[in-house]
Amino acid sequence: MRNPVQLRHIATCLAVAGIVMAFACADLLANPSFAFASSSRTTSTYLLYAGNGVGVVATENPQSGCGGVFLTTDFVHWRSITPPVKNPAHWRTGLCAYAWSGAYFVSPTDGWLVATNGADVDSILRHTANGGRTWITEPDQYTGSAGGNDTISFVNATLGWRQQFGQGSNGNYALERTENAGVTWTTRSHDPEGSCNLANDVFSSTTLGFASVPWDSVLNSTHLWQTTNGAVSWSVMTFTPPPSLPSNTLGLYGAPEFSGTFGVVPVDYPVRSHQTIYFYVSRNGGETWALDTRMKPIGVDGALKINRRNAAAQSCFGPVTSSHVAIVSPASSTTWWILQPGPKGSTRRVVVINGGAGTSTYQMSGLPATTGRLQIAALNANDALLTFPIPSGYQTTYETSDGGVKWEKITHLSNVSTKGEAAPNCSTSNLQITVEHSGVAMGHIGMNFYVKNVGTRTCELDGYPTVQMIGSTKDLIPTLVTFGSDYTVPPVVSRTILLKPGNRAIFLLGYADMTGYGFSTCPTATTVRITPPGDLASINLHLKIQAYGGATIQQLVCGEIAVSPIMSVATWKQID
């Protein structure tokens, strides 16, 4: 009989990457004791999330099943954000029941973690509003079977979706929605009619969503599924091939990536002896899509052979191709990483930036072979994580902070301090925020915001503030915040700073003005709501901001704003 830790390891193999790892776990399911014999000195490090200013990975000890969760804002320095979790009563001391299986952050401070109990059917959900320093328990239910999975994603800070997958004959499925940041959930579907109950869902609103099979060398699909009624029913969705290709050409569809109502879907088409990735865009939240003729198609070596019979079956699993499929990952709706798989030391990387306005190509030499089943998640054009499967269902993760020139295996996380707090987090009620400088350069506006501690105690600030534009009628204006550098916001490493009473810190805000956007008009904010990192309370400043975005008029995205992390004034003086 398999013991709980063995079952946990099987569940971790199935859960941490969703259905992507299902086939890779076959040897572990057949002989789970092999994991203990071969992995006694191996710590599994695997990707949970990258985006909105943070990267999150988890670790697991293969003998105890215990592990942690770690967060970075610069892909160089990591800190533990592991929530306290209590084992079920029957678990032996020294063993851990729960594996961290999913994460989603809407900002560097506001995020959720999901964990599943692979030896049972229960799962847990935690929410943080201060970058993982403290956690709130929110309601979660059951995956439906031992070895089930639980994934989570959010459209914004309040609207989120959760999928729960059961495994085996007694497995079930549930898709749930929250409209209050996870405080309560309502079940939208126990059966994704017309879709695949093992697909990954992406929503742009409370009703409009898309389902896709993970894009890799084993699982891939020549279509998406779409729902317009909040997941009650689904239908197959495909796009018209580019005019240069035959009208019946099939391609591999990636998951949509949204920034507000602007969405992008990559499609990999076979073109003679190679493959070419085209991008389709939507400017109305996914209601309609069109080929982006402004974004240059990306050619990748290696023939893409699609099995039309398998494609016609519209299966959950496929595969529809056995080729070395290009690996595509969005950092945002305008920045994409594309890897051409290769043997050890020979992987080609292409980064598409500014909605196709620029590309960079690099032959990476510091990675293992990328022809297997790996996961990539990119934060921006420079920072990315790659997770590789290793024997017995475990994984190892590499990080880069220079666009893939140098990759380092993440091996030091267990030595990171859990809290690292030298003082309490600064409460918004004890902070005063003012704007003391504003400048214009080459069609961009830059603003300096000073944050003063008006309280009586030293406190700390760590991370990025969030920003929301508000119109003259008090209505919220869609605001797309980029946590990192932009034209008027230089790259700055996020660091914890101590703010003594009376002292000030600083953060930078930048955005594009109307220059270069012709007669297009974006809404004007008369108030800017700023939420300091680590708190839910906000400060309203009466400022007039008209933020433009997108690389061209055709790709206009209103409300794009870049912010830096909060830093010491001394650090800013060294940069300025």
C-alpha positions in Angstrom: 0.0 0.0 0.0 1.3 3.5 -0.9 1.9 5.8 2.1 0.7 9.4 2.2 4.0 10.9 1.2 4.2 8.6 -1.9 0.7 9.7 -2.9 1.7 13.3 -2.3 4.6 13.0 -4.7 2.4 11.5 -7.3 -0.1 14.3 -6.8 2.7 17.0 -7.0 3.8 15.5 -10.3 0.3 15.9 -11.6 -0.6 19.2 -9.9 2.2 21.6 -10.2 2.0 22.0 -13.9 -1.7 21.1 -14.5 -2.2 18.6 -17.2 1.1 19.5 -18.8 2.9 16.9 -16.6 0.3 14.1 -16.8 2.2 11.9 -19.3 5.6 12.7 -17.7 4.3 11.2 -14.4 3.5 7.8 -15.9 6.7 6.2 -14.6 6.1 7.6 -11.1 2.5 6.3 -11.0 3.8 2.9 -12.0 6.6 2.8 -9.5 6.5 5.5 -6.9 9.2 3.9 -4.8 11.6 4.9 -7.5 11.3 8.5 -6.5 12.7 7.7 -3.0 15.5 5.6 -4.3 16.8 8.1 -6.8 16.0 11.5 -5.4 17.1 11.4 -1.8 19.4 14.5 -2.3 17.1 16.3 -4.8 15.0 19.3 -4.0 12.3 20.0 -6.5 12.0 23.6 -7.5 9.1 24.5 -9.8 7.4 27.5 -11.3 4.1 28.8 -9.8 3.7 32.2 -11.4 5.4 35.1 -13.2 3.8 38.4 -14.1 2.6 41.8 -12.7 6.0 42.5 -11.2 6.8 39.2 -9.5 8.1 35.7 -10.0 7.0 32.9 -7.6 8.4 29.4 -7.3 7.9 26.6 -4.9 10.2 23.9 -3.5 9.6 20.4 -2.2 11.7 17.9 -0.2 11.1 14.5 -1.9 11.4 12.6 1.4 9.2 14.6 3.7 6.9 16.3 1.1 7.6 19.6 2.8 8.5 22.8 0.9 8.2 26.5 0.7 7.1 29.4 -1.6 9.5 32.1 -2.7 9.0 35.5 -4.4 11.3 37.8 -6.4 10.8 41.2 -8.0 14.2 41.3 -9.8 14.9 37.6 -10.5 18.1 37.8 -8.5 17.0 38.1 -4.9 14.4 35.8 -3.4 12.5 35.8 -0.1 10.3 33.2 1.5 6.5 34.0 1.5 5.5 30.5 2.8 2.1 30.7 4.6 1.8 28.6 7.8 -0.2 25.4 7.0 -1.5 22.9 9.5 -1.3 19.2 8.6 -4.4 16.9 9.0 -4.5 15.2 12.4 -3.5 11.8 11.1 -0.3 12.9 9.4 3.0 11.8 11.0 5.4 14.5 12.5 8.0 15.6 10.0 5.8 15.0 6.9 3.8 17.5 5.0 0.4 16.9 3.4 0.0 19.9 1.1 1.9 20.8 -2.1 1.8 24.3 -3.5 0.2 24.0 -6.9 -0.8 27.4 -8.1 -0.4 31.2 -7.6 -1.6 34.4 -9.1 -0.6 38.0 -8.3 -2.3 41.1 -9.6 0.5 43.3 -8.2 3.7 42.7 -6.3 1.8 42.8 -3.0 -1.6 41.4 -3.8 -1.8 37.7 -4.6 -3.2 34.2 -3.9 -1.6 30.7 -3.3 -3.3 27.4 -3.8 -2.2 24.0 -2.3 -3.6 20.5 -2.7 -3.4 17.4 -0.5 -2.4 14.7 -2.9 -3.3 11.9 -0.4 -6.8 13.3 0.1 -9.4 15.5 -1.7 -9.0 18.8 0.1 -7.2 21.9 -1.0 -6.4 25.3 0.6 -6.4 28.9 -0.5 -4.5 31.8 0.9 -4.6 35.6 0.1 -2.0 38.2 0.8 -2.2 42.0 0.5 1.3 42.8 1.7 3.6 40.7 -0.6 3.4 37.5 1.4 4.3 38.8 4.9 0.9 37.8 6.2 -1.8 35.6 4.8 -5.6 35.4 5.0 -7.4 32.1 4.8 -10.1 32.1 2.1 -12.6 29.3 1.3 -11.5 26.4 -0.8 -13.3 23.1 -1.4 -12.2 19.8 -2.8 -10.4 18.7 -5.9 -12.7 15.6 -6.1 -10.0 12.9 -5.8 -6.6 12.2 -4.4 -4.1 13.6 -6.9 -6.5 16.3 -8.0 -5.4 19.8 -8.9 -6.6 23.3 -8.2 -5.6 26.4 -10.3 -6.5 30.1 -9.9 -6.3 33.3 -12.0 -7.6 36.8 -11.7 -8.8 39.4 -14.2 -8.3 42.2 -11.7 -8.0 42.6 -7.9 -11.6 41.4 -7.3 -12.7 39.2 -10.2 -11.1 35.8 -10.3 -11.7 32.2 -11.5 -10.7 28.9 -10.0 -10.6 25.5 -11.7 -10.7 22.2 -9.7 -9.7 19.0 -11.4 -10.4 15.5 -10.1 -8.3 12.5 -11.3 -9.4 9.0 -12.0 -12.8 7.4 -12.2 -14.2 9.4 -9.3 -12.7 12.7 -10.4 -15.0 15.6 -11.0 -14.6 19.2 -12.3 -15.7 22.6 -11.0 -15.2 26.1 -12.4 -15.9 28.8 -9.8 -15.9 32.6 -9.9 -15.3 35.3 -7.2 -16.2 38.9 -7.5 -14.9 40.0 -4.1 -11.2 39.0 -4.2 -11.8 35.4 -3.1 -14.0 36.0 0.0 -16.8 34.0 -1.6 -17.0 31.8 -4.6 -19.9 30.6 -6.8 -19.8 27.5 -9.0 -20.3 28.4 -12.6 -20.0 24.9 -14.1 -19.6 21.3 -13.0 -19.4 20.3 -16.7 -17.7 22.6 -19.2 -20.2 21.7 -21.9 -18.6 21.9 -25.3 -15.1 22.4 -23.9 -12.5 20.2 -22.3 -12.5 19.8 -18.5 -8.8 19.6 -18.5 -8.1 22.8 -20.4 -6.8 26.0 -18.8 -9.2 28.8 -18.8 -8.5 32.6 -19.3 -11.2 35.2 -18.7 -11.4 38.8 -19.8 -14.6 39.6 -17.9 -17.4 38.0 -15.9 -18.8 36.3 -19.0 -16.2 36.1 -21.7 -13.5 33.5 -21.5 -11.3 31.1 -23.4 -10.0 27.6 -22.8 -6.7 26.2 -24.2 -4.6 23.1 -24.0 -1.1 23.8 -22.8 1.2 24.4 -25.8 4.2 22.0 -25.8 5.6 19.0 -27.7 3.1 16.5 -26.2 -0.1 18.5 -25.6 -1.2 20.9 -28.2 -4.3 21.9 -30.1 -5.4 23.5 -33.3 -8.2 25.6 -31.8 -9.4 27.4 -28.7 -12.8 27.1 -26.9 -14.8 30.3 -26.2 -17.6 31.0 -23.7 -19.8 34.2 -23.8 -22.0 33.2 -20.9 -19.7 32.9 -18.0 -18.7 29.2 -18.7 -22.2 27.8 -18.9 -21.4 26.6 -22.4 -18.4 26.6 -24.8 -17.8 26.5 -28.6 -14.7 25.9 -30.7 -13.0 29.0 -32.0 -10.4 29.2 -34.8 -9.0 32.1 -36.8 -8.6 32.6 -40.6 -5.0 31.7 -41.6 -2.8 34.6 -42.9 -3.3 35.4 -46.6 0.1 34.0 -47.5 -0.9 30.5 -46.4 -3.5 28.1 -47.9 -7.0 28.7 -46.4 -7.1 25.2 -44.9 -3.8 25.6 -43.0 -4.0 24.4 -39.4 -1.9 26.0 -36.6 -1.2 25.4 -32.9 -3.1 27.9 -30.7 -1.6 29.5 -27.5 -3.6 30.8 -24.6 -4.9 34.4 -24.9 -3.0 37.1 -23.0 -5.0 40.2 -21.9 -4.2 43.7 -20.7 -7.6 45.2 -20.0 -9.6 44.8 -23.2 -6.5 44.3 -25.4 -5.8 40.7 -26.1 -3.2 38.6 -28.1 -3.2 35.0 -29.2 -0.1 33.4 -30.8 -0.7 30.8 -33.5 2.1 28.6 -34.8 1.7 27.7 -38.5 3.7 25.2 -40.6 5.4 27.0 -43.4 7.3 24.6 -45.8 10.3 23.2 -43.8 9.9 25.5 -40.8 7.2 27.1 -38.6 6.1 30.7 -38.3 4.3 32.3 -35.3 1.6 34.9 -36.1 -0.3 37.0 -33.6 -4.0 37.7 -33.6 -5.3 40.7 -31.5 -8.5 41.8 -30.0 -9.3 45.3 -28.8 -12.7 44.5 -27.2 -11.9 41.9 -24.6 -11.9 39.0 -27.0 -15.3 39.6 -28.7 -13.6 39.8 -32.1 -10.1 38.9 -33.3 -8.0 39.9 -36.3 -4.5 39.1 -37.6 -2.1 41.7 -36.4 -0.5 42.9 -39.6 1.8 45.3 -37.7 3.5 42.6 -35.7 6.2 40.8 -37.6 5.7 37.0 -37.8 8.5 35.0 -36.1 10.1 32.2 -38.0 11.4 29.2 -36.1 13.5 26.4 -37.5 12.2 22.8 -37.6 9.2 21.5 -39.6 5.8 21.5 -37.9 3.9 18.4 -38.9 0.2 18.5 -37.9 -1.9 15.3 -37.9 -5.2 16.5 -39.5 -7.1 13.4 -38.2 -6.1 14.1 -34.6 -6.8 17.8 -35.1 -10.3 17.0 -36.4 -11.1 15.0 -33.3 -10.7 18.2 -31.1 -9.4 16.1 -28.3 -8.4 17.4 -24.8 -5.1 15.7 -25.0 -3.9 15.5 -28.6 -1.2 15.4 -29.6 -1.7 16.8 -33.1 2.0 17.0 -33.8 5.2 15.2 -32.8 7.5 17.9 -34.0 9.8 20.0 -31.8 7.2 22.7 -31.2 8.3 26.3 -30.6 7.9 27.4 -26.9 5.9 30.6 -26.6 5.3 32.6 -23.4 3.9 36.1 -22.8 5.5 38.6 -20.5 2.5 40.9 -21.3 0.2 41.5 -24.2 3.0 43.3 -26.0 6.1 41.4 -24.9 6.6 37.7 -25.8 9.4 35.1 -25.4 9.8 32.5 -28.1 12.2 29.6 -27.7 13.4 27.3 -30.5 14.1 24.0 -28.7 17.6 22.5 -29.1 20.1 20.2 -27.5 22.2 21.2 -24.5 23.8 24.6 -25.0 21.9 25.3 -28.3 18.5 27.0 -27.7 17.6 30.1 -29.8 15.6 32.8 -28.0 13.5 35.5 -29.6 11.9 38.3 -27.6 9.2 40.4 -29.2 8.8 43.8 -27.6 6.5 46.8 -27.9 3.8 44.9 -29.7 6.2 43.8 -32.5 7.9 47.1 -32.9 11.2 45.4 -32.1 12.7 41.9 -31.7 15.9 40.6 -30.3 17.5 37.2 -31.0 20.1 35.3 -28.9 21.6 31.8 -29.1 21.6 30.7 -25.5 24.4 28.4 -24.4 23.9 28.0 -20.7 20.9 25.7 -20.6 20.3 21.9 -20.6 18.5 20.4 -23.6 15.1 22.2 -24.2 13.6 19.5 -26.4 11.7 17.9 -23.5 8.6 19.2 -21.6 9.6 22.4 -20.0 7.7 25.5 -18.8 8.8 29.1 -19.3 7.3 32.2 -17.6 8.6 35.7 -18.4 8.2 38.9 -16.4 9.5 41.3 -19.0 12.1 41.3 -21.8 14.9 40.6 -19.4 13.5 38.4 -16.5 12.3 34.8 -17.0 12.1 31.4 -15.4 12.5 28.0 -17.0 11.4 24.8 -15.2 12.7 21.5 -16.5 11.4 18.0 -15.5 13.9 15.7 -14.0 13.6 11.9 -13.2 10.8 10.7 -10.9 8.4 13.6 -11.5 10.6 16.3 -9.8 11.6 19.6 -11.4 14.4 22.1 -11.4 14.2 25.8 -12.3 16.6 28.3 -13.9 16.4 32.1 -13.7 17.7 34.9 -16.0 17.7 38.6 -15.4 19.5 39.6 -18.6 17.3 38.4 -21.4 18.7 34.8 -21.4 22.4 35.7 -21.8 23.1 34.0 -18.4 21.0 31.4 -16.7 21.4 30.2 -13.1 19.9 27.2 -11.4 17.8 28.2 -8.4 19.4 26.2 -5.6 19.7 28.7 -2.6 16.1 29.2 -1.6 16.1 27.0 1.5 18.6 29.5 3.0 16.4 32.5 2.6 15.0 34.0 5.7 11.2 33.5 6.1 10.3 37.1 7.1 13.2 39.4 6.9 11.2 42.1 8.6 13.1 44.7 10.7 10.1 46.8 11.4 6.3 46.8 10.8 5.0 47.6 7.4 4.2 51.2 6.9 0.5 51.9 7.3 -1.1 54.2 4.7 -2.6 56.2 7.6 1.0 57.2 8.6 2.1 58.1 5.1 1.9 61.4 3.2 2.4 61.3 -0.6 3.2 64.4 -2.7 4.3 65.1 -6.3 7.4 67.4 -6.4 8.6 67.0 -10.0 7.2 66.3 -13.4 9.0 66.3 -16.7 8.4 65.7 -20.4 10.7 63.9 -22.8 10.2 62.5 -26.3 6.4 62.1 -25.9 6.6 60.7 -22.4 5.7 62.2 -19.0 7.7 61.4 -15.9 6.6 62.2 -12.3 8.4 61.8 -8.9 6.3 60.9 -5.9 7.7 61.4 -2.4 6.4 59.2 0.4 6.9 60.7 3.9 6.5 58.8 7.2 4.3 61.1 9.3 3.9 58.5 12.0 5.8 58.1 15.3 7.5 54.7 14.6 10.0 53.5 12.1 8.4 51.3 9.5 9.3 49.5 6.3 8.2 49.7 2.6 9.0 46.9 0.2 7.8 46.7 -3.4 5.7 48.7 -5.8 2.7 51.0 -5.2 -0.5 50.4 -7.3 -2.1 53.2 -9.2 -5.7 53.7 -10.3 -6.9 56.6 -12.4 -10.3 58.2 -11.6 -12.3 60.5 -13.9 -14.0 63.8 -13.1 -17.3 61.9 -12.5 -15.6 59.7 -10.0 -15.7 56.7 -12.3 -12.7 54.4 -12.5 -10.7 54.7 -15.7 -9.1 51.4 -16.9 -5.5 51.6 -15.7 -2.8 49.1 -16.9 0.1 49.3 -14.5 3.6 48.0 -15.5 5.8 47.2 -12.5 9.2 48.0 -13.9 11.1 50.3 -16.2 9.8 52.4 -19.0 11.1 55.4 -21.0 10.9 57.8 -18.0 11.2 55.1 -15.3 14.7 53.6 -15.1 15.2 50.0 -14.0 15.5 49.8 -10.2 15.9 46.7 -8.1 13.2 46.4 -5.4 14.6 46.6 -1.9 13.1 46.8 1.6 13.7 50.2 3.0 13.3 51.5 6.5 11.5 54.8 6.9 12.1 56.7 10.1 9.6 59.2 11.4 9.9 62.4 9.2 12.0 60.7 6.5 11.0 60.3 2.9 11.2 57.7 0.2 10.4 58.1 -3.5 8.9 56.2 -6.4 8.6 57.1 -10.1 5.6 57.1 -12.5 5.8 57.4 -16.2 3.4 57.3 -19.2 3.2 58.2 -22.9 1.3 61.4 -23.9 -0.7 61.8 -27.1 2.5 62.4 -29.2 2.5 59.9 -32.1 -1.1 58.8 -31.7 -2.7 61.1 -34.2 -6.3 62.1 -33.4 -6.9 59.2 -31.0 -8.1 60.3 -27.6 -7.6 58.6 -24.3 -9.7 59.5 -21.1 -8.3 62.0 -18.7 -8.0 61.4 -15.0 -8.5 64.2 -12.5 -7.6 62.0 -9.5 -4.9 59.3 -9.0 -5.5 56.7 -6.3 -2.2 55.3 -4.9 -2.0 52.2 -2.7 1.3 51.8 -1.0 2.8 48.3 -0.9 1.6 46.1 1.9 -1.6 47.9 2.7 -5.2 48.0 1.3 -5.8 51.6 2.2 -5.2 54.3 -0.5 -4.4 58.0 -0.9 -6.1 60.1 -3.5 -4.2 62.9 -5.2 -5.8 65.5 -7.4 -3.7 65.2 -10.6 -4.6 65.4 -14.3 -3.2 62.4 -16.2 -4.0 61.4 -19.8 -2.1 58.2 -20.3 -1.6 56.6 -23.8 0.0 53.3 -24.6 0.7 50.7 -27.2 3.4 50.8 -29.9 1.3 52.4 -32.6 -2.0 54.1 -33.3 -3.3 50.8 -34.4 -2.2 49.2 -31.2 -3.4 52.0 -28.9 -4.0 50.9 -25.4 -5.2 53.8 -23.1 -4.2 54.0 -19.5 -0.8 52.4 -19.6 1.4 53.6 -16.6 4.8 52.4 -15.5 5.8 52.6 -11.8 9.1 51.9 -10.1 9.5 50.3 -6.7 9.6 52.6 -3.7 13.3 53.4 -3.0 15.3 55.5 -0.7 16.0 59.1 -1.8 19.8 58.3 -1.6 19.3 55.5 -4.2 17.4 57.8 -6.5 20.1 60.5 -6.3 22.6 57.9 -7.5 20.4 57.0 -10.5 19.3 60.5 -11.4 
